[in-house]
Amino acid sequence: MNSIYDITYTVFGFKEIPSGIIRGVLKKEIGKELIERILKGIHKQEAKVLKFLIHKVYAGCDCWKDREWILIAISDVFKKHMSSKYPAPNGIAPLLEIVGTIVRGCEAPIKMDYKALLSVAIFPLHNEDQIFQDEIPVISAFHEELVYVLIGYVSKEPSMSPAIIKKLLQMWPKSNSKKEILFLQELEKLLEYLPAPTFNTIATPFLDRLCSCIRHPHFLVAERALQFFKNDYFLSLSREHSPTMVPAVLPSLLDSSHWNPSVNKFAASVVEILEGQDRVVFERAAKGYWEKGDRHTKDWKGATERRLKEMDPARGKAVEEEIGVQVPQKIQGIGYYSLVFGQLLGNGSYSSVRYAKVIQPGTMPSTWPEVAVKIVEKSFIKAQDYQNNIARELQILAKLSHPNIVSLNSVFETEEKIFMVMEYAEKGDLHGWIYNLGSLAEETAKFLIGEVICGLEVVHLNGIIFGDLKPENILIHKTGHVKLTDFGSSLFEKELVDWNKEEYHVERAKEELNRKMNASNQPKSNESPEKKKIVHGTAAYVAPEIILGEKPSKESDLWSLGCVFYQCLAGKTPVWAEEEAQLHQKIVKFSDQRTFPKHFSPEAIDLTDKLMQKDPLNRLGASQQFLNLKSHPFFNGLVWENLNMQEAPIIKKGTIEPKKHKKWSRRQFSTLLAPLPESYTFAEDKFSLPIIPELPQ
C-alpha cells in the first residue's frame, strides 16, 4: 500500500500536472470517500497522500461551486467525529490543516460561508471531552491544527477576535486540567491578534477566567496562566488597560497560598510587574484590597510587602547569597564587556548557551580564546527555586578538573542573568553525531565511550553521582575528545545518607501529574534537594531502581552509560515508549526482555548486558571497580593510560541509517528541565501546504 501511495504522491506532486487532471481522476464521489477515509485512523503515509490530494483538488477548482462540496464534506467529517463514541482524532489534524490554508487565502472581510464553517464545524471541536490514557484529552491530537485555523481567521480579520475569544471562554473545560492548559495556550495566541481598543469588550469574562486559573489547585494550570505576563503583547494590553486589569487580577495574586511554592513565587513576580507598570493604579488597587473584610489594615504598603515576602521568602536576597559559591576566575577580569557574543549554540528551559570570544586587547580577533557561555535567567531560578541546583553545579565544576570534563572558566552576573563561561566544544554533542549519522561504528564508540568512562570515573571518585548521563551531555571537543557537561542534575553522594524511600514516594506523588503531562517537569518546592530527595534525570536513561523509588547511586550512572553505549551502535535508546509511564514499565522489565540488533558484536552485547543489570551491584564497574569495566573485551586495543592525550580517531558512521522523523531521535529533556509547552509557531516543517487563494463566489 505504501509504495502505491508513494507513486501517487510523487506523480500528482509534479507542478507540470494540472489540477484539472487530478480533479478528473478524483470525482466528487471518490473525493468524499477519501475525506471520509481520513477519519478512520489510517496509516500516516496514506493520510499524508490524502491530505495532499484533497488540498490540490480544492486549489485546482476554478469556481466556488466545485470547492463548496469539499468544505461541506470536511464539515460533515468533523460533525461525525464529534458524534462518534470511538473517535479517530488523528484524522482531524490533516483536514484542519487544509482548512487553515483555505482560511488564510480568504479576502477580508471573510465571507459568510467560511464564518459558517467556523461556527458549525470548527468551534464544536473544542467540546471534545473524551480522553486517552492518563487523562490526556483527545483534543490534544489536533489542537495545534485547530489553533492554526482560528489564527487564520483572526489574522485576516482581527475584528473577529473578541467574538472568538468569548466563544472559547464559554466552552472552557470543567474538569480536565490538561485540557485547560491547552485552552490557555490557545487563548494567549488569540490575544496576540486582539485589537487593543477592543480589550474592554472581553475584559470581564477573560479576567474572570484568568484569575480562576491563577487560583487553580493544579500548579501547571496556575503557572500557565501566570505565563501570560511574560507575553510582550499581553503586557502592553496590561499597561494600556491597567485601571481594568490591576484591580481584577491583584486579589488573586495576593491571595496566592498555593501548595506549590513556585506558583506563589511566580505570582509575587507578577505583582512586581503590575506595580512597575502603573504605580498610581497599583497603589489604589492594593489599598482597596487591604481595606476589605478581615484583611482591613491602614498599613497597606507594609501588608503588601509582608505578603510578597511570605510568597517569596528569598525576596530581596542578593544572587551571591542565593548561589553561595565562588569560582576562581581562570580567565582573569572576564565580564560582560570582555566578551564578543556569536551564534546561539543551544537552548534549555531556563538557559541558553552562546558562542563567544574573550577580547584580548592588542591582539587579532582570530586569536581570541573561544568559550561557550551558559546564560541563566535569574527570574527562572528564583521562580522555580533552582538556587540549590545552580550552587551545586558550580561547586562540582569548581571541584572537578579533568580533560574529559568541561571546565568552568568564570562566573559573573548582570541584574537579570548569570553567565557561566565554559570551555567551548566546537564539534557539538554526541546526540548530534548520532542524529546525523544514524549510528556510530564500534571502533568509534570504543574510543568515545572509553573517554566517557574516564570522565565518569573522576566524577565518582569525588563522591558525585552524575544523574543525567545522556548523549546531549557528552560534548565533542575540536580535537575529537569527549567532555562531560551539565551537572545540573548531579548530587553529592553524602546528600543521600538519610535517604527515605517512603518519603521519596510521598514527594513523587505530588509531582505525578507533572510527569504524565506533555508539559513542564520543573522542580516545584522551596525545600532543598537534601530534604526533598526528588531525583531528576532523563526518562529514557533512568535506571530501574530509581523508577522504583530506591536511592540513586553511582551504579545508576552505569545503567545510563549502558543506554548511551547501546544508542551509539543502534541509533536509538534500548528502551522507548511515547508515554513516560509506559517507558518506565519497559525499563523495569528490560532485564527480562532484552534483545539486540543483529549487527552488534558479541562483545558489544556482553558489555551492554553487564552495564544494564537490574541489580545495581551486579553492574560492571559497580562499587567503583572501573578497572573491571576498562578490562572488558570490547575495549581490547584501547590504551587507557593518557587516553585523552592520544590523537582522537575520526568519527565513523555505523550500520544504522539516520531516521530523523522518529520521536526517539529528538533531543530529550531531563525531568528537571522539561519546559511547559512552547507557544505554537506553526513551523513550516509541520504546516507545509501552500495557502489557497480565494475564488469569487
N, C-alpha and C positions, 0 to 999 in steps of 0.2 A: 504493500500500500504506500509506504513512504517513497519508494522510487517513482511510482506513478505520479504522486503529488509533486515530487521534486521536478519531474519533467514538465508537468502542467504549470507549475510556478515559474519555471525558467522560460518556457515558451511564451506564456502570456505576459511575462515581465519585460519582454523586449519593447522598447519605445516605438519601434517601427510597426508593431502590430496595432492597428487602430482599435479603439474600444468598441467600435461598432461590430467588429468581428466577434469579440468576446460576447457582446450582447446577443449576437446571432446564435452563438453556441449555447449560452445560458439564457434560455427563455424564462418568462415570468414564473411559470410553474416550478421550473427547476430551481430558479433563484430563491423562491420561497422555501423550497425544501432544503437548500443549502443553509439558509439563515436559520431554519428550524434545527438543522443538524448541529450547528454550533452550540446549541443549548444542551445537547445530550452528553456533555462531558467527553468529547472526542479527544483523540491524540493531539498533542501540541503542534506537531508538524502539520496535521490536517487543518487545525484551527488557524495556523499561520497562513496557509494557502487560501482558505475560505475567506479570511479577513481581507486578504489582498484582492481576491477576485470580486467580492462584493463591493469593495471600495472602488475598483477600477470600472465596474459596470455602472455604478452610480455616477462617477466622474465623467463617463463617456456618454451619458444620456444628454440629448440635445434639446429636451423640453421638460418642463416641470411635471407633466403627466407621467412620463416614463420614470421619473425619480420618486414620485409620490408613493407608488406601491412598495418601494424598498423601505421608505420610512415607516409606512404602515406595518409592514412585515416585522421590522425591528421592534416597533412599539408593541406588537402582539406578542413577540418573544419575551419582552420584559414583563408584560402582564402575566404570561404563562408561568414565568419563573416565580413571580410573587404568589401565585395561587398554588404552586406545587408543594406537596408535602415533603418531597425529597429533591430540593433544588440542585442544579449543577452550576454553581456560581462562576466557575472558570470560563464558561461560555459567554458570560455577560461582559467581561472585560474587553474582548476584541470588538464586540458590537458597540460598546461605549466609545472606544477609540475612533471608530468610523463616524459615529455621531459627532464626536468632538471636532473632527476635520470638516464636517459639513457646517457646523455652527460657526466655526472660525472663518469660513468662507462667506458668511452672510453679510449683507449690506445693512448698515444701521439706518433707520430703526429696524430691528428684527421683525420679520413678518409673522402674522398670527399663526400660520401653520407650524412654525418652529416653536413658538411660545406654547402652543397647544401640546406639542410633544413634551415640552418641559413639565407641564402640569399633569399630563395624563400618564406619562411613562417614566420620566426621569426622576422626579421627586418621590414617587412611591417606592423607589428602590431603597430609600432611606429607612423605610418601615421594615426592612428585612430583620426579623428578630431571631432567626434560627442561629444556632451556634455549632462550631466544630468542637472537638475535644478541648479540654482545658478552658472552656468558656470563651474561646476565640470566636468573635462574631463572623458569620458568613459574609457579611458586607466587606470585611477586610480583604476578601479575594478580588474585589473590583473597585475598592473605594478610591484609589488614586485615579483610575479612569473616570469615575463618577465626578470627582472634583475637576478633572480635566475638561469635562463637558460644561460644568457650571461656570468655570473661569472663562470658557469660550463665550458664553452669554454675556457676562458682566464686563469682559474686556471690550466687546463690540458695543455694548450699550450699558455704560456704568449706571444709568438711572434705574436699571433693573435690580441693582444691588440691594437696596433696602427691602424690597418685597421678597427677594430670595433669602436674605438673612432672616427675616421674620419667619418665613416658612420653615427654615431649618430649625430655628429656636422652638417652634411649635411641635416639631417632630422629635424633640430631644429624647434620647433613650432614658428609660425609667430605672433600670436595674442592672445594666451591664457597663461596668467601669471601663472595660477595654473599648467598647463602642463609644463611650463618652470621650475618650482620648482621641479617637478618630474624628468625632464631630468637632472637638476643639481645634484640631489641626485644620479641618475644612473651614471652620468659622474664621480662623486667623487669616487664611488665604483669601477668603471672600472680602474680608475687611480691607485688604490692600487695594481693592477696586471701588471702595465706597467713597463717593464724593464727600469731602469734609463737611460741606454745608448741610448734608442730609443726615449727619450722625444723630441729631436730636430726634429724628423720626424713628430710630430704632433704640434709642438710649435706654428706655425703661426696661423692655424685655431683655435686651442684651446685657445690661449691667446686673439685672437680677440673676441671670444665668451665670455670668462670670463670677459673681460673689458666691453663688451657690457652689460652684466648682472650687473656688478658693477654700471654702469651708468643708470640702468633701473629705470623708474619712479615709478614702483611698489616696495615699500620698502621691501616686503618679498622676491622678486627675488634678489634685491641688497644684502640683508642680507644673503640669502642662498649662493650667490656667494662668499661673504666675508668669509663665514664659511669654505671655502676651506683652509684658512690659520690657521685653528685650527686642521687640519688633519696632524698627525705626518709624514706620508709618503709624503704628498704633500709638507710639509715644507722641508723635506730632498731633494726633487726634486728642490725646490726653491733655496736651498743653493747650490746644485751641479751645477745648471744652472742659477745662478744669473746674469751673463752677458747677458743672453737672457731674463730672467724673469723680472728683475727690470726695465730696460728701457721701456718694453712693458706695465707693469702694473702701474708704478708710476704716469704717467699723469692722468689716470682715477681716481686714489686715490686723488691726489692733486686737481683735478678739482671738487671733490665732493662738490656739493652745493645742496644736496637733500632737498626736503621739509620736510623730516623726519629727525630730528636732530640725532636720534640714528644711522642712516646709516652713517652720517658724523663722528660720534664718533668712530664707528666701523672701518671706513676707516682710521682714524687717527691712531688707534692702529695697523693696518696692516702696515702703513708707518713705524712705530717704529720697527715692526718685521723685515721688509726688511732692515732697517738701521742697525739693530743689526747683521744681517746675514753676510753682506759683506760691510763694511763701504766704502771701496775704490770704489766699483761698484756703491753703492748708491750715493755717493757724485758726481760721474761723471754723473749719470743719473739726479740727482737733478739740477746740474749746467746746463746741456743741456736743461732741462725743462724750467728754468727761463730765458734762453738766447733767447728763441724763441718768435717771434711775439710781441704782446702788453705787454707781461709779462716781457720783457727784463730788467734785473737788474744785476748788478755785485755782489750785496749782496745776493747771492742765499741762504746762510745759514740763514740769518735773515728773508728772504722772506719765506723760508720753515717753520721756527718756527712760524712766524706770521700766516701762513695759517693753521698750525696744531692747533694754539690757536683759530682761527675762527671756525674750525671744532669741536673742543672740548674745550669750554670755561672753563671747570673745570680742564683742563690740568695743572698738577704740584701742585694742592692743596693737602694738607695732608688729610688723611682719617678722622682724628678727625674733621677737618673743614667741610668735606662733610657730616658727620653724625650729628655733632653738638649737641651731648647729652652725658652726663656722667652718668654712672650707678654705684651705690655703690657696692663694692665687698662684697658679703655675705660670700664667702669663701676667706679669705684674702690671698694675694700673689699668686693667681692662674694665671698660664700662660701656654704656650705650653708645657714646660718641667715639669709642675706639673701634667700632665695627662698621663695616660696609655690608649690608644685607643683600642677599641674592634670592634665588628661587626658593619656593616652598618645597620642602622635602617630604613632608607628611603631616597629617592631621590626626589628632585624637579627640576624645570628647571634652577634654579640659585643657588641651595644649596644642601647640603646633611646633613643628621643627623647621627651621630655616637654615639654608646655607649662608655662611658669612665669611668674610676675611677680616683679620685683625690688622688695623692700619699700623704700618711701620714707617714713620716719617723718615724721609731721606732715602728711601729705597723704592724700587719699582713695584707697582701693584701686583705684578705677576709673581713676585717672591713673597708676598704677604702670607702668613700662616692661614690655612683653611680650617674652619671649625663648623660644627653643627650646633645651632642654638635652640635649645628647648625652651619655649616661651609658655609659661604657666599663667593662666588668668587668676588673679587673686580673688576675684568675685566667686570663682568656682570653688577654690579650696576653702573659702570662708563658708559659702552656702552649703557645700557638701561635706564639711567637716573633715577635710582631707589633709589637715596640717600634720597629723602624726605620720601619714604615709610619705609626705614630702620630706619631713625631717628624717625619717628612716632611710629613704632613698639617698639623701645627701650624705648621711652618716656612712652608709655602705660604700658609696662611690669614693668617699674620702678615705675609707679604711682599706679598700682593695686596690692593689697595684699589680697588674699582670698584663702581659702582651695580648692575651685573649679576652680581656675585659676592657670595655670602653673607658677612657679616662675622663674625669671631670676637671676642666682647667680653671673654671672660675664660676662664681655665682654673684649676681648683682640684681638690683631691683629698681623699678620706677614706681610711680604712685599706683599703677593699676596691674603691673605684671612682675613676675620673677623670671629672670633669664639664667638658664643653666648652660654655660659654654662648654661644649663637649668635643671630643675627638670626632673628626669627620671621616665617614666610611664612604668612599667615592663609588663603590660598586653596589650600593644598596643593601638589601637584606636577602636572606636565604629564601623567603617566601617569593620574592620577585623572580629569582632564578628558577625555582620550581614551576612557578606560574608560566613563565615564558618558554621554558624548555620542555615542560611536561613531566620530566623526572630527571634524575642525575645518574650518571654511570657509577658503578660500585667503587671504582678507583677514586672518583671524585668524592663520593660520600665517605670513603675511608679517611681521607685527609680532613675534610671539613668536620665530621663528627669527632674525629680524633682531637682536633683543636677545641671543639665544644667541651669535650671531656676534660681537657687540660684546664680550661677556664672554670668549669663546674667544680673541679677538684679544689681549686683555690677558694671558691665561694664556700664550699662545705668545710674546709679546714679552718675557716674563720667563723664557724658557728652560725652560718647563714643558710636558710632554705630559700632557693631562688623563687619558687612559687608560680612562675609563669613562663616556663621554658617552651618556646614555640618558634617556628621559622621567622616570624615577624620580629622577634627579639634577638636574632642572630645576624649581625651585620658582617659585610664583606669589605675589608679594607682595600685600598687601591693596590696593595701588594698581593691581594688574594688571600690574606689571612683573616681568621674569624675574630669577631669582637662581640662578646655578650653585652646586651644593653637592656635598659628598662627594669629597674629594681623596685618599681612602684608596688608590686605585689609581694615583695620579699618579706621574710620575717627572721628575726634573730631566734635561734633555737631556744635560748633561755626564756623567751617570752611565753613558751608553751609548757613550762614546767608544771603549772597547775591546771592543765587542760581538763575540761569537764565536758564529757560527751553529751550529757543531758542538757547542760547549759547551751551547748552548740545548737542542739536541735530546737530549743526554745527560740533562740535568736534567729535561726534559719527559717523557722515558721513565719516570723514577722516579714521576711523578705520573699516568701513563697510566690505571691502574686507577681512580684517584680521579676523573678526568674522565669516565669511562664510567659511573660508578655514579650512582644516584639518591641520592647521599649527599653528605658534606662534600667541598668542594673548597678546603680551607684551605691556606695556605702551611705547609710542613712542614719547615723547616730552620732551624738557628740561624745560617746564613750570611746576611749582609746581602744585600739586593737588588743591591748593587753587584757582588757576587760571583756570585750565582745567576743573574741575568738571566732569571728566570721572570716572564713577563708575565701579568698578570691583567686580566680585563675581563668583559663580559657577552656570552655566546656569540653572540646574535643581532645584536650591533652591532660585533663584532670584524672588523677589516679582513683581507682575504685574505692579505696579506704576513705578518701576524703568525701566522696559522694555518700558513703555510709555513715559519715559523722565522726570518723576516727581522727586522731591528731595528725596534722600534716607533718612530714618528716623529710629528711634528705633523700630517703628511699622513694618518696613521692616524685622527686625530681628525676629519678632513674626511670620511672614509668614514662614520664613526659619525654625523656631522652629517647626511649624506645619508639614512641609515637613519631618524633621528628625523624629518626633514622628510617622508619618504615615509609614516611611520606617522601623522603628524598628519593627512594627507589621506586615507589608505587605512584607517586604524583598526587596522592590523597592520604588522609589520615586512616589508620587501621580501623577506626570505628566512626561511623557517621550516621546521623539522622536529622531530619528537618527540625523536629521538635526537641527541645532540650531534655524534657522528661524521658522521651524515648531514647535519646542519646545516652543519658545516664544509665538507663536499664541495660543498654547494649554494652556499655563499658564494664559494668559489674559482671556481666555474663561472658565477657570477651575471652577470658582464660579457658572457658569450656567450649567455645565455638570458633576458635580462630582458624583461619585459612590464609594461605599466602599465594601471591601471584606466581605463575609458572616460571617467570624469568628470575626469581630470587634464587641466589646460590644457596647451597646447604648451610654455608657459614652465616649468610645474612639471615636466614630463617632462624638459625640457632641463637644468634645474637638478639634478635627481636624477641624470641620466645623467653630468653633468660632475663631480659630487661623488663618484660611485661608480665612477670609472675604475679598472681593475685596476692600472695603473701609477701608483704614488703621486704621481710628479712631474707626471702629466698631470691631476691633480685640480684643480678650480677653487679657487684660493686657496693652491695649493702654494707652497712657498718663502716663506711669509708674505706672499703677494700678496693681502691681504684686500681691497684696493681693487678688484681684478678680480672678487672674489666679490660685493662690495657693488654692483658695477655691472651685475650680471646683470639681464636684463629682468624677471624675476619680481618684483624688488624695486622696479620703477618706481613712483614716487609716494611712496616711503619717504624721509623726511628723516633722513639718518643723523646729522647733526650734533645732538648733545644729544638723541638719540632717547629716552634714559631720563628726560629732563626733560619730555617731551611727555605728554599725557594718554593713558593706555593705552585702546585700544578695548575694547568688550565682547567677551568670548569667545563666538563663534557656532558653532553646530553645523554640521557638514558633511553630505555626501551619505550617508555610510555610517551605518546604524543600529547601536546597541550590540549586541554579541554576547558577552555576559558569560560564556557557557558555554565559549567557546573557550579552550584552554590558552594560546594565544599572547597572550590579553588579560590574563593574570595578571601580577603583578609578577615581574620577572626578577632573580634574584640574580646578582651578579658571580661569576666563578670564585673570586675571592679570598674572598668572603663566604658562599658557599652552605653552609648548615649540614648536619650529619648529619640523617637523618630524625627528625622530632619524634615523640614518643610518640603512639600512636593515641589520639584523643579521641572517636571515634565521633560526629562532629558531626551535628547534626540535618539539615543540608542534604544529607548523604550517606545517612544511615540514617533515612529519613523514615517507614517503615512503622510503624504503631502496634503495640504489644505485644498479643498474643493470649492472653487468659486461658485457663487450663487447664479442661477439662471432666472430670467424673468418668468413670472408665473402667467 
